[in-house]
Amino acid sequence: MSSQIEDQFHAAMLHIYESAARLKPPYRATRFLQMVQGSGGKSAADQLLGGTNPSSGFTELFLRGPENLKLSVEYLVLQDPWRSLFTDEQLAEALRRLEQVGVEPPGPPA
């Protein structure tokens, strides 16, 4: 049984997919969408943050301009209220990936 915050996170994961599809040129991360729809947003994020290397989607967003990494799972999980769904290790990995390519992570809420 998923919690309300997990349901909201799932919707946020679908939103970053839709936003990426509106980029010029569009980026349709079909494998990402299949993961989110198949196993849920939280499980998909767990899988994507589990490896030591960023996903091909992270790379694809970066190649379209580093500012597009604001549509990455890494950027999303570092934001409140989603941070609370992830372990310190997962958050550290997301932060490391963003910093490695020179992208400013989302700051704490004002």
C-alpha positions as CSV (number, residue, x, y, z in Angstrom):
1,M,0.0,0.0,0.0
2,S,1.6,3.3,-1.0
3,S,1.3,6.4,1.0
4,Q,-0.1,9.7,-0.2
5,I,3.4,11.2,-0.5
6,E,4.5,8.2,-2.7
7,D,1.4,8.8,-4.9
8,Q,2.4,12.5,-5.2
9,F,6.0,11.5,-6.0
10,H,4.7,9.1,-8.7
11,A,2.8,12.1,-10.3
12,A,5.9,14.2,-10.0
13,M,7.9,11.5,-11.9
14,L,5.3,11.5,-14.7
15,H,5.5,15.3,-14.7
16,I,9.3,15.3,-15.4
17,Y,8.7,12.8,-18.2
18,E,6.1,15.1,-19.8
19,S,8.2,18.2,-19.3
20,A,11.2,16.5,-21.1
21,A,8.9,15.6,-23.9
22,R,8.2,19.3,-24.4
23,L,11.9,20.2,-24.8
24,K,13.2,21.4,-28.1
25,P,14.0,18.8,-29.5
26,P,11.6,16.6,-27.4
27,Y,13.1,14.0,-25.3
28,R,10.8,11.0,-24.8
29,A,12.3,8.8,-22.2
30,T,10.2,5.7,-23.0
31,R,12.2,3.3,-20.8
32,F,11.9,5.7,-17.9
33,L,8.1,6.0,-18.5
34,Q,7.8,2.2,-18.7
35,M,9.7,1.9,-15.3
36,V,7.5,4.5,-13.6
37,Q,4.2,3.0,-15.0
38,G,5.3,-0.5,-14.4
39,S,6.7,-0.4,-10.9
40,G,5.7,3.1,-9.6
41,G,7.6,6.3,-9.2
42,K,9.4,5.5,-6.0
43,S,10.5,2.0,-7.1
44,A,11.8,3.5,-10.5
45,A,13.7,6.2,-8.6
46,D,15.2,3.5,-6.3
47,Q,16.4,1.6,-9.4
48,L,17.8,4.7,-11.1
49,L,19.7,5.8,-7.9
50,G,20.9,2.3,-7.2
51,G,23.7,2.1,-9.7
52,T,27.0,4.0,-9.6
53,N,26.5,5.5,-13.0
54,P,23.8,7.9,-14.1
55,S,21.1,6.6,-16.4
56,S,21.2,7.2,-20.2
57,G,18.3,9.7,-19.5
58,F,20.5,11.8,-17.2
59,T,23.2,11.9,-19.9
60,E,20.6,12.7,-22.6
61,L,19.2,15.6,-20.6
62,F,22.7,16.9,-19.9
63,L,23.6,16.8,-23.6
64,R,20.6,19.0,-24.3
65,G,21.9,21.6,-21.9
66,P,22.8,21.2,-18.2
67,E,19.8,23.3,-17.2
68,N,17.6,20.4,-18.4
69,L,18.9,18.2,-15.5
70,K,16.3,20.0,-13.5
71,L,14.0,17.4,-15.1
72,S,16.2,14.5,-13.8
73,V,15.3,12.0,-11.1
74,E,18.4,13.1,-9.3
75,Y,17.2,16.7,-9.1
76,L,13.7,15.7,-8.2
77,V,14.6,13.5,-5.2
78,L,16.7,16.3,-3.7
79,Q,13.6,18.5,-3.3
80,D,11.2,18.7,-0.4
81,P,9.0,16.9,0.3
82,W,10.4,14.0,-1.8
83,R,13.8,13.9,0.1
84,S,12.0,12.1,3.0
85,L,11.3,9.1,0.7
86,F,15.0,8.3,0.2
87,T,18.0,7.2,2.2
88,D,21.0,9.3,2.9
89,E,23.0,7.2,0.5
90,Q,20.5,7.7,-2.3
91,L,20.4,11.5,-1.7
92,A,24.2,11.6,-1.6
93,E,24.4,9.7,-4.9
94,A,21.9,12.1,-6.6
95,L,23.9,15.1,-5.3
96,R,27.2,13.6,-6.4
97,R,25.9,13.1,-10.0
98,L,24.6,16.6,-10.3
99,E,27.8,18.1,-8.8
100,Q,29.9,16.0,-11.1
101,V,28.5,17.8,-14.1
102,G,28.5,21.2,-12.5
103,V,24.7,21.5,-11.9
104,E,23.6,23.4,-8.8
105,P,21.4,21.1,-6.8
106,P,18.0,22.4,-5.5
107,G,18.5,24.4,-2.4
108,P,16.6,24.1,0.8
109,P,13.2,25.8,0.8
110,A,13.3,29.5,1.5
